[in-house]
Amino acid sequence: MNAIAAVRDKTLLKESTLYVNLEPCSHHGKTPPCSRLIIEKGIPEIVIGTEDPNELVAGKGIEALEAAGRNLTTGILREECLHLNRRFFNFHREKRPYVILKWAQTRDGFIDKKRDIPEQGEINWITDEKTRTIVHKWRSEEPAILAGSETVLRDNPRLTVRDWPGRNPVRIIVDRRNRVTHNHNVMDDAAPTLIMSRQNKREKNLEWIDLPTSGSLVPKILNLLYQRELQSVIVEGGAFTLNEFIRSGLWDEARVFTGEIDFGEGVNAPELDAEPSQEKNISGASLRIYYR
């Protein structure tokens, strides 16, 4: 709709070709149906990368365009389009958010030193400011971010976007023992925050949700995020929380930094039974990207 609105001379639309990576919708959602607009503007040629997995669409947009006599080409760069829209496809097919795991580890395989929980968090940095800026960029690209209570208590992070322009994700804090307090940074008013704990209450931008404690919380949390239409979540630790997602098999992508330092001993980094799809060097650190 934005592309069509940007055309100054609308008479040119009747001589144009429209390229879309996803089938134009045929239902009223946040906007009116795109397929209807395409028909109204008389666009004769449409090239579509993939069909829409949303059951409200699922081929109906293509059917509407074909019924209107438009010339359609489908399946162009299909794999690339599937990857581009992987969060959207996963959300509709798996009925859960797309899960991105993220952590930084030392060369000798640790994500943290062994330490007691302090009054105020102190982070043992493994990578530099440039990689941390990239992490803030990643946060701006996802609607939700999740961390366990150990990470909140030890590091006292904000889990917001500060070094990159963009909107703060919804913060998800797993706190079964109700240890996170208003003194911690994640409880500020910078973003909506859901605390998975042992109580139900609301307070300004904070919401405590009592989830059953039996079994793994991972499926229960993902189902809750699905019900709230959060299409993806980035999981930033700690080790126990990351391993819970790995053990459950409920992860889709992992982004792992390996720094240039050694701790000698500490908290073991999670291990993935997968080969990296991408590897690059960023400011001296190795970044490996995995897809499940």
C-alpha positions as CSV (number, residue, x, y, z in Angstrom):
1,M,0.0,0.0,0.0
2,N,2.9,2.3,0.8
3,A,4.5,1.6,-2.6
4,I,1.3,2.4,-4.5
5,A,0.8,5.6,-2.5
6,A,4.3,6.7,-3.3
7,V,3.7,6.7,-7.1
8,R,3.1,10.3,-8.1
9,D,1.6,9.6,-11.6
10,K,-1.1,6.9,-10.8
11,T,-1.7,6.4,-14.6
12,L,1.6,4.6,-14.7
13,L,0.2,1.9,-12.4
14,K,-1.8,0.4,-15.3
15,E,1.5,-0.3,-17.2
16,S,3.5,-1.5,-14.1
17,T,4.7,-4.8,-12.6
18,L,4.4,-5.2,-8.9
19,Y,7.0,-7.4,-7.1
20,V,6.1,-8.7,-3.6
21,N,7.9,-11.3,-1.5
22,L,4.6,-12.4,0.1
23,E,1.1,-12.9,-1.4
24,P,-1.0,-9.8,-1.2
25,C,-3.6,-10.2,1.6
26,S,-7.3,-10.6,0.9
27,H,-8.8,-9.8,4.3
28,H,-9.3,-6.8,6.5
29,G,-6.5,-6.7,9.1
30,K,-4.6,-3.6,10.3
31,T,-5.2,-2.3,6.7
32,P,-7.7,-3.0,4.0
33,P,-7.0,-5.9,1.6
34,C,-3.9,-5.2,-0.6
35,S,-5.3,-7.5,-3.4
36,R,-8.4,-5.3,-3.7
37,L,-6.2,-2.2,-4.0
38,I,-4.0,-3.8,-6.7
39,I,-7.2,-4.6,-8.7
40,E,-8.6,-1.1,-8.2
41,K,-5.4,0.5,-9.4
42,G,-5.3,-1.7,-12.5
43,I,-1.8,-3.1,-12.0
44,P,-1.6,-5.8,-14.7
45,E,1.5,-7.9,-13.7
46,I,2.2,-9.2,-10.2
47,V,5.3,-11.3,-9.3
48,I,4.9,-13.2,-5.9
49,G,7.7,-14.9,-4.0
50,T,5.6,-17.0,-1.6
51,E,2.0,-17.8,-0.6
52,D,0.8,-16.4,2.7
53,P,0.5,-19.2,5.4
54,N,-2.1,-17.2,7.3
55,E,-5.3,-19.2,7.2
56,L,-7.2,-15.9,6.5
57,V,-5.3,-15.6,3.3
58,A,-3.7,-18.9,2.2
59,G,-4.0,-18.5,-1.6
60,K,-7.2,-16.3,-1.5
61,G,-5.2,-13.2,-2.5
62,I,-3.8,-15.0,-5.5
63,E,-7.3,-16.3,-6.4
64,A,-8.7,-12.8,-6.3
65,L,-6.0,-11.4,-8.6
66,E,-6.4,-14.3,-11.1
67,A,-10.2,-13.8,-11.1
68,A,-9.6,-10.2,-11.9
69,G,-7.6,-11.2,-15.0
70,R,-4.2,-10.2,-13.7
71,N,-1.0,-11.9,-15.0
72,L,0.7,-13.7,-12.0
73,T,4.1,-15.2,-11.6
74,T,4.7,-17.1,-8.4
75,G,7.5,-18.9,-6.6
76,I,10.3,-16.4,-7.7
77,L,13.2,-16.5,-5.2
78,R,11.0,-18.6,-2.9
79,E,13.7,-19.7,-0.5
80,E,15.0,-16.2,-0.1
81,C,11.5,-15.0,0.6
82,L,10.9,-17.7,3.1
83,H,14.0,-16.6,5.0
84,L,13.1,-13.0,4.8
85,N,9.7,-13.6,6.3
86,R,10.8,-16.5,8.6
87,R,9.3,-14.9,11.8
88,F,5.9,-14.5,10.1
89,F,5.9,-18.0,8.6
90,N,7.0,-19.6,11.9
91,F,4.3,-17.7,13.8
92,H,1.5,-18.9,11.6
93,R,2.7,-22.5,11.0
94,E,4.1,-23.4,14.4
95,K,1.7,-21.2,16.4
96,R,4.5,-19.7,18.5
97,P,7.0,-16.9,18.2
98,Y,10.2,-17.3,16.2
99,V,12.9,-17.8,18.9
100,I,16.4,-16.3,18.6
101,L,19.0,-17.3,21.1
102,K,21.9,-14.9,21.7
103,W,25.0,-15.1,23.9
104,A,28.7,-14.2,24.1
105,Q,31.3,-16.7,25.2
106,T,35.0,-16.7,25.8
107,R,37.5,-18.7,23.7
108,D,37.6,-21.3,26.5
109,G,33.8,-21.7,26.4
110,F,32.4,-19.7,29.3
111,I,29.7,-17.1,29.3
112,D,30.4,-15.7,32.8
113,K,32.7,-16.0,35.8
114,K,31.5,-17.8,38.9
115,R,30.3,-15.1,41.2
116,D,27.7,-14.4,43.9
117,I,24.7,-12.3,43.2
118,P,25.6,-8.7,44.2
119,E,23.4,-5.9,45.3
120,Q,24.0,-4.1,42.0
121,G,24.8,-5.9,38.8
122,E,28.3,-5.9,37.4
123,I,28.7,-7.4,33.9
124,N,31.8,-9.3,32.9
125,W,32.1,-8.1,29.4
126,I,33.4,-10.5,26.8
127,T,33.0,-8.4,23.7
128,D,33.5,-4.7,22.9
129,E,31.2,-1.7,22.4
130,K,30.8,-2.3,18.6
131,T,29.4,-5.7,19.2
132,R,27.1,-4.4,22.0
133,T,25.8,-1.8,19.5
134,I,24.9,-4.6,17.1
135,V,23.0,-6.4,20.0
136,H,21.0,-3.2,20.5
137,K,20.2,-3.1,16.8
138,W,19.0,-6.7,17.1
139,R,16.8,-5.8,20.0
140,S,15.2,-3.1,17.9
141,E,14.3,-5.7,15.3
142,E,12.3,-8.0,17.5
143,P,9.0,-7.3,19.4
144,A,10.1,-9.1,22.6
145,I,13.2,-10.0,24.6
146,L,13.5,-12.6,27.3
147,A,15.9,-13.2,30.2
148,G,16.0,-15.3,33.3
149,S,16.1,-14.0,36.9
150,E,19.8,-15.0,37.4
151,T,20.8,-12.7,34.6
152,V,18.7,-9.8,36.0
153,L,20.1,-10.3,39.5
154,R,23.7,-10.7,38.4
155,D,24.0,-8.2,35.6
156,N,21.1,-5.8,36.3
157,P,20.5,-5.1,32.6
158,R,17.9,-2.8,31.1
159,L,17.1,-5.0,28.1
160,T,16.3,-1.9,26.0
161,V,17.5,-0.2,22.9
162,R,19.9,2.6,23.8
163,D,22.8,2.5,21.4
164,W,20.6,2.2,18.3
165,P,17.5,4.0,17.2
166,G,14.3,2.0,17.5
167,R,11.5,0.9,19.7
168,N,12.2,-1.1,22.9
169,P,11.0,-4.7,22.8
170,V,8.5,-6.1,25.4
171,R,10.7,-7.4,28.2
172,I,9.9,-11.0,29.4
173,I,11.5,-11.9,32.8
174,V,11.4,-15.5,34.1
175,D,11.3,-15.2,37.9
176,R,9.8,-18.3,39.5
177,R,11.0,-17.4,43.0
178,N,9.9,-13.7,42.9
179,R,13.4,-12.4,43.4
180,V,13.3,-9.5,41.0
181,T,12.4,-6.2,42.7
182,H,11.6,-2.7,41.7
183,N,15.2,-1.8,42.4
184,H,16.3,-3.7,39.2
185,N,16.6,-1.8,35.9
186,V,14.2,-4.1,34.0
187,M,11.4,-2.8,36.3
188,D,11.7,0.8,35.0
189,D,9.1,2.4,32.8
190,A,11.1,2.2,29.5
191,A,9.1,-0.7,28.1
192,P,6.2,-3.0,28.8
193,T,7.4,-5.8,31.0
194,L,6.0,-9.3,31.7
195,I,7.3,-11.1,34.8
196,M,6.7,-14.9,34.8
197,S,6.4,-15.5,38.5
198,R,4.1,-16.9,41.2
199,Q,1.5,-14.1,41.3
200,N,-1.0,-12.2,39.1
201,K,-1.1,-8.4,39.3
202,R,-0.6,-5.3,37.2
203,E,1.3,-2.1,38.0
204,K,1.8,0.7,35.4
205,N,3.8,-1.0,32.6
206,L,4.5,-4.1,34.6
207,E,2.5,-7.3,34.6
208,W,3.1,-10.4,36.8
209,I,1.8,-13.6,35.4
210,D,1.5,-16.8,37.4
211,L,2.3,-19.8,35.2
212,P,2.2,-23.4,36.3
213,T,5.6,-24.4,37.7
214,S,5.4,-28.1,36.8
215,G,7.5,-29.1,33.8
216,S,9.3,-26.8,31.4
217,L,8.1,-23.2,31.3
218,V,9.3,-22.7,27.7
219,P,6.2,-24.0,25.9
220,K,3.9,-22.1,28.3
221,I,5.8,-18.9,27.8
222,L,5.8,-19.2,24.0
223,N,2.1,-20.0,24.0
224,L,1.5,-16.8,26.0
225,L,3.5,-14.7,23.6
226,Y,1.7,-16.3,20.7
227,Q,-1.7,-15.3,22.3
228,R,-0.4,-11.8,22.6
229,E,0.7,-11.8,18.9
230,L,4.4,-11.3,19.5
231,Q,5.9,-12.9,16.4
232,S,9.4,-13.3,17.7
233,V,11.5,-13.1,20.8
234,I,15.3,-12.8,21.4
235,V,16.5,-14.8,24.4
236,E,19.6,-13.2,26.1
237,G,20.3,-15.5,28.9
238,G,21.4,-16.7,31.3
239,A,22.9,-20.2,30.8
240,F,20.0,-22.0,32.5
241,T,17.4,-20.2,30.4
242,L,19.2,-20.7,27.2
243,N,19.7,-24.4,27.8
244,E,16.0,-24.8,28.6
245,F,15.2,-23.5,25.1
246,I,17.8,-25.8,23.6
247,R,16.7,-28.8,25.5
248,S,13.1,-28.2,24.5
249,G,14.0,-27.9,20.9
250,L,12.0,-24.7,20.8
251,W,14.5,-22.4,19.1
252,D,14.9,-21.3,15.5
253,E,18.1,-19.2,15.3
254,A,21.2,-18.7,17.5
255,R,23.7,-15.8,17.3
256,V,26.8,-16.6,19.2
257,F,29.8,-14.2,19.8
258,T,33.1,-15.7,20.8
259,G,35.5,-13.1,22.3
260,E,39.2,-13.0,22.4
261,I,39.5,-13.5,26.2
262,D,39.7,-16.5,28.5
263,F,38.1,-16.9,31.9
264,G,39.9,-20.1,32.9
265,E,36.8,-21.2,34.8
266,G,33.2,-20.1,35.1
267,V,29.7,-20.7,33.8
268,N,29.8,-23.1,30.8
269,A,28.4,-21.7,27.6
270,P,25.4,-23.6,26.0
271,E,26.2,-26.1,23.3
272,L,24.3,-26.5,20.1
273,D,24.0,-29.7,18.0
274,A,24.2,-27.7,14.8
275,E,26.7,-26.3,12.3
276,P,26.9,-22.6,11.8
277,S,25.3,-21.2,8.6
278,Q,27.3,-18.0,8.8
279,E,30.5,-16.9,10.4
280,K,32.1,-13.5,10.4
281,N,34.6,-11.4,12.4
282,I,33.3,-8.3,14.1
283,S,35.7,-6.1,16.0
284,G,37.9,-9.1,16.8
285,A,35.1,-11.3,18.0
286,S,33.7,-14.3,16.0
287,L,30.0,-14.2,15.3
288,R,28.4,-17.5,14.3
289,I,24.8,-17.7,13.2
290,Y,22.9,-21.0,13.5
291,Y,19.5,-22.1,12.2
292,R,17.7,-25.1,13.6
